[in-house]
Amino acid sequence: MVIRFYCEGCEAISTLSISQHKGKTYFSSDYFFNSYKEKYYNYLQSPEWDEKRKAKLKEADFRCQLCNAEDKLSVHHRTYERVFEELQSDLIALCSRCHSKYHDVPLPE
């Protein structure tokens, strides 16, 4: 079932999907997703994330934790279970090649 609703505050039309699977009810909303996405993006720009990112890169000796490459490193969430309050074990340092493999996205040639 899909319910559409109008937000008078921002004048947006959003949807709320309700589904059931194995006796459980699940809700999905583009409003909540977009709100979360904005919060997550802002978090990735924050000093708190920068500290965690730098700590993980240092812990990984500034190398990809999969292939040992030293260039084009980023820090990836292995899980989003504790996002905004992640443990260092929730993060992994990856080069761009391994990061794209992790997401199953081909690199441009």
KABEL-V180994 format. One record per residue. PSI is psi in radians with two decimals (* if undefined). Layout:
psi: {PSI;PSI}
//
This chain:
psi: {2.41;2.25;2.27;2.43;2.73;2.27;2.01;-0.49;-0.85;-0.03;0.49;2.63;2.17;2.89;2.61;2.07;2.36;2.20;2.82;2.49;2.17;0.77;0.00;2.58;2.31;2.45;2.46;2.25;2.25;-0.52;-0.88;-0.65;-0.82;-0.64;-0.77;-0.75;-0.72;-0.75;-0.73;-0.77;-0.80;-0.67;-0.71;-0.25;-0.04;2.74;-0.57;-0.82;-0.71;-0.70;-0.82;-0.73;-0.83;-0.68;-0.71;-0.74;-0.72;-0.78;-0.62;0.13;0.58;0.73;2.67;2.31;-0.01;-0.82;-0.07;0.18;2.70;-0.05;2.71;0.97;2.55;2.90;2.20;2.51;2.13;-0.49;2.63;0.25;-0.68;0.54;2.48;-0.31;0.68;2.66;2.77;-0.54;-0.24;-0.16;2.73;2.39;2.21;2.52;2.94;-0.62;-0.84;-0.60;-0.74;-0.62;-0.69;-0.67;0.00;0.75;2.13;2.50;2.56;2.55;*}
//
